[in-house]
Amino acid sequence: MLANLKELSEKLGLSQTTVSRALNGYPEVSETTRQRVIDAAREHNYAPDSSARRLATGKTRTIGHVVPISKHDMINPHFTDFIAGAGAVYNRRGYDMLISVVDADKETETYRAMKRNRRVDGVIVHGPVASDARPGLLHSLGLPFVVHGRTLQDDDSYSWVDVNNRRAFAEATRYLIGLGHRRIALVNGWEHMVFARRRREGYEEALREAGIAVDPLLMSSNEMIEPVGHEAMTAFLASDDPPTAVLVASALSALGVMGAVREHGLVPGTDISIISYDDKLSFLDIGPDGMGLTVIRSGIGEAGRHCADMLIDMIEGRRGIDHMLLEASLVPGTSTGPPAGVAVSGKSAAGR
């Protein structure tokens, strides 16, 4: 273990000034040198005094995440996998993470306190809604930020990383139409969330292109958890004209959908087709190599890494406002095929 900056600089054969600047994120230090210093500091358990570092640079080397407790993000695996991806970048680039779990009505004040108390150098904003006040607030505070997703406001005025949700769901719907399906259901998330709204728009766009009427009775918008997926699919299958295919907005909802399908004695890919969005959750593989589902795949851990790198680059003066639109890919599994016909009872036409 190295006790001080002098010992670390001697170990590396660099000046104390260079080592200090590398550890504190000064832009004039090359990325190669910075990484070499960070790796050596980690190897020898050296960490500069945080108070002295803050006084010297005005930087905390800490990124904030504010989690409104009413949204249950702390038990949401989408959030935890995002944080795992972002955390890998923080570790590599010498940053810490501050997660503040607050009541929903305290979110604005938490951002203000983070800025006022100089607790973080920047924040990542989660779960943007259509008319979201947070980008304007953070601009006014002068607190660097990146949004995971987009609002429906001026998305050129702030940095974001998002998935092309509209295109992804349009392509998945076209895939099902190409297999011969005309009754295609949608089990979506809450549509005040922009990603869910864009997914529905993509689904409707593909239906209209094919001359298929959009049927509100084939659409569900709710929390993306297993019981809700089960409830929605049960209702669809009990209807007078049940779907022959279904698009699902999350892996957790897909578990419920699959449960309802099996309870009705149906076989995915034979009696009914299922495509689910897949965030590549660390503990749940619903895709072809796991549960076998056809999926629309874009890893949320990857999004976390991109958000973290983008924000740190902004903080260190390496880039200004920037955007990244990730494309999801359709990965075929065994859960899709031509329609077989579904009777009113939810059983297949073959009497399965």
C-alpha positions as CSV (number, residue, x, y, z in Angstrom):
1,M,0.0,0.0,0.0
2,L,1.3,3.4,-1.0
3,A,0.8,6.1,1.7
4,N,1.0,9.3,-0.4
5,L,1.2,10.9,-3.8
6,K,5.0,11.1,-3.7
7,E,5.4,7.3,-3.4
8,L,2.9,6.7,-6.2
9,S,4.6,9.1,-8.5
10,E,8.0,7.5,-7.8
11,K,6.5,4.1,-8.4
12,L,5.2,5.3,-11.8
13,G,8.2,7.4,-12.8
14,L,6.0,10.4,-13.3
15,S,5.9,13.8,-11.6
16,Q,3.6,14.4,-8.7
17,T,1.8,17.1,-10.7
18,T,1.1,14.6,-13.6
19,V,-0.2,12.0,-11.2
20,S,-2.4,14.4,-9.3
21,R,-3.8,15.8,-12.6
22,A,-4.5,12.3,-13.9
23,L,-6.3,11.3,-10.7
24,N,-8.3,14.5,-10.6
25,G,-9.5,14.4,-14.2
26,Y,-7.6,17.2,-15.8
27,P,-8.2,17.1,-19.6
28,E,-4.5,17.8,-20.5
29,V,-3.5,14.4,-19.3
30,S,-3.6,11.8,-22.0
31,E,-6.2,8.9,-21.6
32,T,-3.3,6.4,-21.7
33,T,-1.5,8.1,-18.8
34,R,-4.7,8.6,-16.9
35,Q,-5.6,5.0,-17.1
36,R,-2.1,3.9,-16.1
37,V,-2.2,6.1,-13.0
38,I,-5.7,4.9,-12.1
39,D,-4.7,1.3,-12.5
40,A,-1.6,1.8,-10.3
41,A,-3.5,3.6,-7.7
42,R,-6.1,0.8,-7.5
43,E,-3.4,-1.9,-7.4
44,H,-1.6,-0.2,-4.5
45,N,-4.8,0.9,-2.6
46,Y,-4.0,4.5,-3.0
47,A,-6.8,7.1,-2.9
48,P,-6.3,10.9,-2.7
49,D,-8.0,12.6,0.2
50,S,-11.4,13.5,-1.1
51,S,-11.7,16.7,0.8
52,A,-8.3,17.9,-0.4
53,R,-9.2,16.8,-4.0
54,R,-12.5,18.7,-3.9
55,L,-10.8,21.9,-2.6
56,A,-8.0,21.6,-5.3
57,T,-10.2,20.9,-8.3
58,G,-13.8,21.9,-7.4
59,K,-14.7,18.3,-8.4
60,T,-16.1,15.5,-6.4
61,R,-15.6,12.7,-9.0
62,T,-19.1,11.5,-8.1
63,I,-22.1,10.9,-10.3
64,G,-25.6,11.2,-8.9
65,H,-28.7,9.1,-9.5
66,V,-32.0,10.3,-7.9
67,V,-34.6,7.5,-7.5
68,P,-38.2,8.5,-6.5
69,I,-39.2,5.8,-4.2
70,S,-42.8,5.6,-5.5
71,K,-41.5,4.3,-8.8
72,H,-40.0,1.1,-7.1
73,D,-36.8,1.5,-9.1
74,M,-34.7,0.1,-6.3
75,I,-36.3,-3.3,-6.9
76,N,-36.5,-2.9,-10.6
77,P,-34.0,-5.2,-12.3
78,H,-33.9,-2.8,-15.3
79,F,-32.6,-0.1,-13.0
80,T,-30.1,-2.4,-11.2
81,D,-28.7,-3.7,-14.5
82,F,-28.4,-0.1,-15.8
83,I,-26.5,0.8,-12.6
84,A,-24.2,-2.2,-13.1
85,G,-23.3,-1.0,-16.6
86,A,-22.7,2.6,-15.5
87,G,-20.8,1.4,-12.4
88,A,-18.3,-0.4,-14.5
89,V,-17.5,2.9,-16.3
90,Y,-17.3,4.8,-13.0
91,N,-14.8,2.2,-11.7
92,R,-12.7,2.3,-14.8
93,R,-12.6,6.1,-14.9
94,G,-12.1,6.8,-11.2
95,Y,-15.6,8.0,-10.3
96,D,-17.9,7.2,-7.4
97,M,-21.7,6.9,-7.4
98,L,-24.3,8.5,-5.2
99,I,-27.8,7.0,-5.3
100,S,-30.4,9.1,-3.5
101,V,-33.7,7.4,-2.8
102,V,-36.3,10.0,-2.1
103,D,-40.1,10.6,-2.0
104,A,-41.4,11.5,-5.4
105,D,-42.2,15.1,-4.2
106,K,-38.7,15.6,-3.0
107,E,-36.9,14.9,-6.3
108,T,-36.6,18.5,-7.4
109,E,-35.2,19.6,-4.0
110,T,-32.7,16.7,-4.1
111,Y,-31.2,17.9,-7.4
112,R,-31.0,21.4,-5.9
113,A,-29.3,20.1,-2.8
114,M,-26.8,18.1,-4.8
115,K,-25.8,21.2,-6.7
116,R,-25.8,23.5,-3.6
117,N,-23.8,21.2,-1.5
118,R,-21.4,20.2,-4.3
119,R,-22.1,16.6,-3.7
120,V,-21.8,15.4,-7.3
121,D,-20.3,16.6,-10.6
122,G,-23.3,15.5,-12.7
123,V,-26.4,13.3,-12.7
124,I,-28.0,10.7,-14.9
125,V,-31.8,11.2,-15.3
126,H,-34.0,8.1,-15.4
127,G,-37.5,7.5,-16.7
128,P,-38.2,10.6,-18.7
129,V,-41.9,11.4,-19.3
130,A,-43.5,13.4,-22.1
131,S,-43.4,16.8,-20.5
132,D,-40.4,16.4,-18.1
133,A,-39.3,19.4,-16.0
134,R,-36.0,17.9,-15.0
135,P,-33.9,18.9,-18.1
136,G,-35.0,22.6,-17.7
137,L,-34.3,22.4,-13.9
138,L,-30.8,20.9,-14.3
139,H,-29.9,23.4,-17.1
140,S,-30.9,26.2,-14.7
141,L,-28.8,24.8,-11.9
142,G,-25.8,24.4,-14.2
143,L,-25.5,20.7,-13.2
144,P,-24.2,18.5,-16.1
145,F,-26.6,15.6,-16.9
146,V,-27.5,12.9,-19.4
147,V,-31.0,11.5,-19.8
148,H,-31.5,7.8,-20.2
149,G,-34.2,8.1,-22.8
150,R,-35.9,11.2,-24.2
151,T,-38.8,13.5,-23.4
152,L,-41.2,14.8,-26.1
153,Q,-39.7,18.3,-25.7
154,D,-36.7,19.7,-27.5
155,D,-34.3,16.8,-27.4
156,D,-31.5,18.7,-29.1
157,S,-31.1,20.9,-25.9
158,Y,-29.7,18.1,-23.7
159,S,-27.6,15.0,-23.9
160,W,-29.4,11.6,-24.0
161,V,-28.9,7.9,-24.8
162,D,-32.0,6.1,-26.0
163,V,-33.2,3.1,-28.0
164,N,-35.1,3.6,-31.3
165,N,-38.2,2.1,-29.7
166,R,-40.6,3.2,-32.4
167,R,-38.6,1.5,-35.1
168,A,-38.0,-1.6,-33.0
169,F,-41.7,-2.2,-32.4
170,A,-42.6,-1.3,-36.0
171,E,-40.1,-3.9,-37.3
172,A,-41.4,-6.5,-34.8
173,T,-45.0,-5.9,-35.9
174,R,-44.0,-6.1,-39.6
175,Y,-42.3,-9.4,-38.8
176,L,-45.5,-10.8,-37.4
177,I,-47.6,-9.5,-40.3
178,G,-45.1,-11.1,-42.7
179,L,-45.9,-14.4,-41.0
180,G,-49.5,-13.9,-41.7
181,H,-50.8,-12.5,-38.4
182,R,-53.6,-9.9,-38.5
183,R,-54.8,-10.0,-34.8
184,I,-51.7,-8.7,-33.0
185,A,-51.9,-7.6,-29.4
186,L,-49.6,-5.2,-27.5
187,V,-48.8,-5.6,-23.8
188,N,-47.1,-2.3,-23.2
189,G,-45.7,-0.3,-20.2
190,W,-47.3,2.9,-18.8
191,E,-47.6,5.2,-21.8
192,H,-46.8,8.4,-19.9
193,M,-43.3,7.0,-20.2
194,V,-41.9,8.1,-23.6
195,F,-40.4,4.8,-24.5
196,A,-43.7,3.0,-24.1
197,R,-45.5,5.7,-26.1
198,R,-43.0,5.3,-29.0
199,R,-43.4,1.6,-28.9
200,R,-47.1,1.8,-29.4
201,E,-46.6,4.3,-32.2
202,G,-44.3,1.9,-34.0
203,Y,-46.8,-0.9,-33.5
204,E,-49.7,1.2,-34.9
205,E,-47.5,2.5,-37.8
206,A,-46.8,-1.1,-39.0
207,L,-50.5,-2.1,-38.7
208,R,-51.7,0.9,-40.7
209,E,-49.1,0.3,-43.4
210,A,-50.5,-3.2,-43.8
211,G,-54.1,-2.0,-43.9
212,I,-54.9,-3.5,-40.5
213,A,-57.2,-1.5,-38.3
214,V,-55.8,-0.5,-34.9
215,D,-58.0,-2.2,-32.2
216,P,-57.8,-0.6,-28.7
217,L,-59.2,-3.9,-27.3
218,L,-55.8,-5.5,-28.3
219,M,-53.7,-3.0,-26.4
220,S,-52.8,-3.0,-22.7
221,S,-50.8,-0.3,-20.9
222,N,-49.7,-0.9,-17.4
223,E,-46.8,-1.6,-15.0
224,M,-44.2,-4.0,-16.6
225,I,-44.3,-6.8,-14.1
226,E,-45.2,-10.5,-14.3
227,P,-48.7,-10.4,-12.8
228,V,-49.8,-7.6,-15.1
229,G,-48.5,-9.4,-18.1
230,H,-50.5,-12.5,-17.0
231,E,-53.7,-10.5,-16.4
232,A,-53.5,-8.7,-19.8
233,M,-52.9,-11.9,-21.8
234,T,-55.6,-13.8,-19.9
235,A,-58.1,-11.0,-20.9
236,F,-56.9,-11.1,-24.5
237,L,-57.4,-14.9,-24.8
238,A,-60.8,-14.7,-23.2
239,S,-62.1,-12.2,-25.7
240,D,-64.5,-13.0,-28.6
241,D,-61.7,-12.5,-31.1
242,P,-58.4,-13.3,-29.4
243,P,-55.0,-12.4,-30.9
244,T,-52.9,-14.9,-32.8
245,A,-49.7,-12.9,-31.8
246,V,-48.6,-10.6,-29.1
247,L,-45.9,-8.0,-28.6
248,V,-44.6,-7.6,-25.0
249,A,-42.7,-4.6,-23.7
250,S,-40.5,-6.3,-21.1
251,A,-39.0,-9.6,-20.1
252,L,-40.9,-9.4,-16.8
253,S,-44.2,-8.9,-18.5
254,A,-43.3,-11.7,-20.9
255,L,-43.1,-14.2,-18.0
256,G,-46.7,-13.5,-17.1
257,V,-47.8,-13.7,-20.8
258,M,-46.1,-17.1,-21.2
259,G,-47.8,-18.3,-18.0
260,A,-51.3,-17.3,-19.3
261,V,-50.6,-18.9,-22.7
262,R,-49.6,-22.2,-21.1
263,E,-52.7,-22.1,-18.8
264,H,-54.8,-22.0,-21.9
265,G,-53.1,-25.1,-23.3
266,L,-51.4,-23.1,-26.1
267,V,-47.9,-23.6,-27.5
268,P,-45.9,-20.5,-28.3
269,G,-44.9,-20.5,-32.0
270,T,-47.5,-23.0,-32.9
271,D,-50.8,-21.8,-31.5
272,I,-49.8,-18.2,-30.7
273,S,-46.7,-16.1,-31.5
274,I,-44.9,-14.0,-28.9
275,I,-42.2,-11.4,-29.3
276,S,-40.8,-9.6,-26.2
277,Y,-38.5,-6.7,-25.8
278,D,-35.4,-7.9,-24.1
279,D,-33.1,-5.7,-22.0
280,K,-30.6,-8.6,-21.6
281,L,-31.2,-8.7,-17.9
282,S,-28.4,-10.3,-16.0
283,F,-30.5,-12.9,-14.2
284,L,-33.2,-13.6,-16.9
285,D,-32.5,-14.9,-20.4
286,I,-35.8,-15.0,-22.3
287,G,-34.2,-15.1,-25.7
288,P,-33.5,-18.0,-28.1
289,D,-30.7,-19.4,-25.9
290,G,-32.8,-19.2,-22.7
291,M,-36.6,-19.4,-22.7
292,G,-36.6,-19.5,-26.5
293,L,-38.6,-16.4,-27.2
294,T,-38.2,-14.3,-30.3
295,V,-36.9,-11.0,-28.8
296,I,-36.3,-7.3,-29.7
297,R,-32.9,-7.0,-28.0
298,S,-30.9,-4.0,-26.7
299,G,-29.0,-4.4,-23.5
300,I,-29.8,-1.9,-20.7
301,G,-26.3,-2.5,-19.2
302,E,-24.9,-1.2,-22.4
303,A,-27.1,1.9,-22.2
304,G,-25.7,2.5,-18.6
305,R,-22.2,2.3,-19.9
306,H,-22.9,4.8,-22.7
307,C,-24.7,7.2,-20.4
308,A,-21.8,7.1,-17.9
309,D,-19.1,7.7,-20.5
310,M,-21.1,10.5,-22.1
311,L,-21.6,12.3,-18.8
312,I,-18.0,11.9,-17.6
313,D,-16.8,13.2,-21.0
314,M,-19.0,16.3,-20.5
315,I,-17.8,16.9,-17.0
316,E,-14.1,16.6,-18.1
317,G,-14.7,19.0,-21.0
318,R,-14.3,16.3,-23.7
319,R,-17.7,16.8,-25.3
320,G,-20.7,19.1,-25.3
321,I,-24.3,18.2,-25.7
322,D,-24.5,14.8,-27.5
323,H,-27.0,12.1,-28.4
324,M,-26.9,8.4,-29.0
325,L,-29.7,6.5,-30.6
326,L,-29.2,2.7,-30.2
327,E,-30.9,0.3,-32.6
328,A,-32.5,-2.8,-31.2
329,S,-32.2,-6.1,-33.2
330,L,-34.8,-8.7,-33.8
331,V,-33.5,-12.1,-32.7
332,P,-35.8,-15.0,-33.8
333,G,-36.6,-17.8,-31.4
334,T,-39.1,-20.6,-31.3
335,S,-42.0,-18.5,-30.1
336,T,-43.0,-17.2,-33.5
337,G,-44.6,-18.8,-36.5
338,P,-47.6,-18.6,-38.9
339,P,-51.0,-18.2,-37.2
340,A,-52.8,-21.5,-36.5
341,G,-56.1,-19.9,-35.4
342,V,-57.3,-19.5,-31.9
343,A,-60.8,-20.5,-30.8
344,V,-63.0,-18.3,-28.5
345,S,-62.0,-20.4,-25.5
346,G,-58.4,-19.7,-26.0
347,K,-57.7,-23.2,-27.3
348,S,-56.1,-23.8,-30.6
349,A,-58.2,-24.7,-33.7
350,A,-56.7,-28.2,-33.6
351,G,-58.4,-28.8,-30.2
352,R,-55.1,-28.8,-28.3
